[in-house]
């Protein structure tokens, strides 16, 4: 692996392409691992820190577009297509499924390097997002059932007395739950908590007035 942990995975059944692009990427200090088929790639144990998957459109067995669609449900690296048999429908299909670039053979190496560089940046950003979301889910799992009821009310901007009235608890109890939520979620501020909840898909509560002078006092 290169010092930066960046790896290009090249899936092409043409040995000439693999033999040409492998040394080319090595000259750029980028590791390149070649495969003759999609099955070979799928069986390979990845250990990269950032990756780009270069796919030929026409492959024995599982084709390039089919592999792309399968990998959409996984944490696959960004994909760059190279092919000698490109057509408009294939290009559109590949790009709609998120391909970074669709290049025809013989490949323009400058365009390929640009696409690979963009893929590495995209992959690192996606990994960071997944790691952040995973951390948030671990923190969210620490919340008690009651705290998970309180969270949507808190992020909606309701007053403590309003949230307490909705849950039938005292305002002091609500404040304790709110403090515990901030601590368990490791939120530095209310704005941080709102951003965290948004990333987790926690819906905001309805904010119609729920507390008035004629309301009964909530129970502890």
C-alpha positions as CSV (number, residue, x, y, z in Angstrom):
1,X,0.0,0.0,0.0
2,X,1.2,3.5,-0.7
3,X,2.2,5.8,2.2
4,X,-1.2,7.6,1.9
5,X,-3.1,4.4,2.0
6,X,-4.6,5.1,-1.4
7,X,-5.4,2.1,-3.6
8,X,-6.8,1.9,-7.2
9,X,-8.6,-1.4,-7.9
10,X,-8.6,-2.1,-11.6
11,X,-11.1,-4.6,-12.9
12,X,-10.4,-5.3,-16.6
13,X,-10.2,-8.6,-18.4
14,X,-7.7,-7.2,-20.9
15,X,-4.2,-8.0,-19.5
16,X,-2.7,-5.2,-21.7
17,X,-4.8,-2.6,-19.9
18,X,-3.8,-4.0,-16.5
19,X,-0.1,-4.2,-17.5
20,X,-0.1,-0.6,-18.7
21,X,-2.1,1.1,-15.9
22,X,-0.5,-0.8,-13.0
23,X,3.0,0.6,-13.5
24,X,1.5,4.0,-14.5
25,X,-0.2,4.3,-11.1
26,X,2.9,2.9,-9.3
27,X,4.9,5.8,-10.9
28,X,2.5,8.2,-9.1
29,X,3.0,6.3,-5.8
30,X,-0.5,4.9,-5.9
31,X,-0.9,1.2,-5.4
32,X,-2.9,-0.5,-8.1
33,X,-4.4,-4.0,-7.7
34,X,-5.6,-5.6,-10.9
35,X,-8.4,-8.2,-11.4
36,X,-9.6,-10.1,-14.4
37,X,-13.2,-10.3,-13.2
38,X,-15.8,-8.9,-10.8
39,X,-15.7,-12.1,-8.9
40,X,-12.0,-11.7,-8.2
41,X,-12.5,-8.2,-7.0
42,X,-15.3,-9.2,-4.7
43,X,-13.2,-11.9,-3.1
44,X,-10.3,-9.6,-2.4
45,X,-9.8,-8.5,1.3
46,X,-9.6,-4.7,1.3
47,X,-7.4,-2.8,3.7
48,X,-7.2,0.6,2.0
49,X,-7.6,4.0,3.6
50,X,-9.0,5.6,0.4
51,X,-9.8,3.8,-2.8
52,X,-11.1,4.1,-6.4
53,X,-12.6,1.3,-8.4
54,X,-11.8,1.4,-12.1
55,X,-14.3,-0.8,-14.0
56,X,-14.3,-2.0,-17.5
57,X,-17.9,-2.0,-18.9
58,X,-17.5,-5.5,-20.6
59,X,-16.4,-8.2,-18.1
60,X,-16.7,-12.0,-18.1
61,X,-19.5,-13.1,-15.8
62,X,-20.7,-10.1,-13.8
63,X,-20.6,-7.0,-16.1
64,X,-19.3,-3.6,-14.9
65,X,-22.8,-2.0,-14.7
66,X,-24.2,-5.0,-12.8
67,X,-21.3,-4.9,-10.3
68,X,-21.8,-1.2,-9.8
69,X,-25.5,-1.8,-8.9
70,X,-24.6,-4.5,-6.5
71,X,-22.0,-2.3,-4.8
72,X,-24.4,0.5,-4.3
73,X,-25.8,-1.3,-1.2
74,X,-22.3,-1.5,0.3
75,X,-19.5,0.9,1.3
76,X,-17.9,0.5,-2.1
77,X,-15.2,3.0,-3.3
78,X,-16.2,5.6,-5.9
79,X,-16.3,4.1,-9.4
80,X,-14.6,5.2,-12.7
81,X,-15.6,3.4,-15.8
82,X,-13.3,2.8,-18.8
83,X,-14.5,1.0,-21.9
84,X,-13.9,0.6,-25.6
85,X,-17.6,0.0,-26.2
86,X,-19.3,2.9,-24.6
87,X,-22.8,4.1,-25.6
88,X,-25.1,6.9,-24.4
89,X,-27.4,4.6,-22.5
90,X,-24.6,2.9,-20.6
91,X,-23.0,6.2,-19.8
92,X,-26.3,7.6,-18.5
93,X,-27.0,4.5,-16.4
94,X,-23.5,4.6,-14.9
95,X,-23.6,8.2,-14.0
96,X,-27.1,8.0,-12.5
97,X,-25.8,5.3,-10.2
98,X,-23.0,7.6,-9.0
99,X,-20.0,6.9,-11.2
100,X,-17.4,9.6,-10.9
101,X,-16.4,9.4,-14.6
102,X,-17.0,7.4,-17.8
103,X,-13.9,7.2,-20.0
104,X,-13.4,5.5,-23.4
105,X,-10.3,3.6,-24.4
106,X,-7.6,4.4,-25.2
107,X,-7.8,6.3,-21.9
108,X,-6.6,9.9,-21.6
109,X,-4.3,9.4,-18.6
110,X,-4.7,13.1,-17.4
111,X,-8.5,12.6,-17.3
112,X,-8.0,9.3,-15.5
113,X,-5.7,10.8,-12.9
114,X,-8.2,13.6,-12.3
115,X,-11.1,11.1,-11.9
116,X,-9.0,9.0,-9.5
117,X,-8.0,12.0,-7.4
118,X,-11.6,13.1,-7.1
119,X,-12.5,9.5,-6.2
120,X,-10.0,9.4,-3.4
121,X,-11.3,12.7,-2.0
122,X,-14.9,11.5,-2.2
123,X,-14.1,8.2,-0.6
124,X,-12.3,9.9,2.4
125,X,-15.3,12.2,2.9
126,X,-17.8,9.4,2.8
127,X,-15.8,7.4,5.3
128,X,-15.6,10.3,7.6
129,X,-19.4,10.8,7.3
130,X,-20.0,7.1,8.0
131,X,-17.6,7.1,11.0
132,X,-19.4,10.2,12.4
133,X,-22.8,8.7,12.0
134,X,-21.6,5.4,13.6
135,X,-20.4,7.4,16.6
136,X,-23.7,9.3,16.9
137,X,-25.6,6.1,16.8
138,X,-23.5,4.7,19.6
139,X,-24.2,7.8,21.7
140,X,-27.9,7.7,20.8
141,X,-28.0,4.0,22.0
142,X,-27.1,5.3,25.5
143,X,-30.3,7.2,25.9
144,X,-33.1,5.8,28.0
145,X,-36.6,5.3,26.4
146,X,-37.8,8.5,28.2
147,X,-34.8,10.5,27.0
148,X,-35.6,9.4,23.5
149,X,-39.0,10.9,24.0
150,X,-37.6,14.1,25.3
151,X,-35.1,14.6,22.5
152,X,-37.6,15.5,19.8
153,X,-39.2,18.0,22.1
154,X,-35.9,19.6,23.1
155,X,-34.6,20.0,19.5
156,X,-37.9,21.6,18.5
157,X,-37.2,24.6,20.7
158,X,-40.2,24.0,23.1
159,X,-39.9,25.6,26.5
160,X,-39.1,23.1,29.3
161,X,-42.6,23.6,30.8
162,X,-44.2,22.9,27.4
163,X,-42.2,19.7,27.0
164,X,-42.9,18.6,30.5
165,X,-46.6,19.2,30.1
166,X,-46.6,17.0,27.0
167,X,-44.9,14.2,28.8
168,X,-46.8,14.6,32.1
169,X,-43.7,15.2,34.1
170,X,-42.4,18.1,36.2
171,X,-40.2,20.8,34.7
172,X,-37.4,19.8,37.0
173,X,-37.5,16.2,35.8
174,X,-37.5,17.5,32.2
175,X,-34.4,19.5,32.9
176,X,-32.7,16.5,34.3
177,X,-33.5,14.5,31.2
178,X,-32.3,17.3,29.0
179,X,-29.0,17.5,30.9
180,X,-28.5,13.7,30.6
181,X,-29.2,13.8,26.8
182,X,-26.6,16.5,26.3
183,X,-24.1,14.5,28.3
184,X,-24.7,11.1,26.7
185,X,-24.8,12.6,23.2
186,X,-21.5,14.6,24.0
187,X,-23.2,17.7,22.6
188,X,-21.2,20.9,23.4
189,X,-24.2,23.1,22.7
190,X,-27.9,23.1,21.8
191,X,-26.9,23.8,18.2
192,X,-24.7,20.7,18.3
193,X,-27.5,18.6,19.6
194,X,-29.8,19.8,16.8
195,X,-27.2,18.9,14.2
196,X,-26.7,15.5,15.7
197,X,-30.4,14.7,15.8
198,X,-30.8,15.8,12.2
199,X,-28.0,13.4,11.1
200,X,-29.7,10.6,13.0
201,X,-33.1,11.4,11.4
202,X,-34.7,12.3,14.7
203,X,-37.9,14.2,13.8
204,X,-38.8,17.4,15.6
205,X,-41.9,17.4,17.7
206,X,-44.9,19.5,16.8
207,X,-44.6,23.0,18.3
208,X,-48.3,24.0,18.8
209,X,-48.8,25.7,22.2
210,X,-49.4,23.0,24.8
211,X,-49.2,24.8,28.1
212,X,-51.5,27.6,29.3
213,X,-52.5,29.1,32.6
214,X,-55.6,26.9,32.7
215,X,-53.6,23.7,32.3
216,X,-53.3,21.2,35.2
217,X,-49.9,21.0,36.9
218,X,-47.9,18.1,35.5
219,X,-47.2,15.1,37.7
220,X,-43.7,14.2,38.9
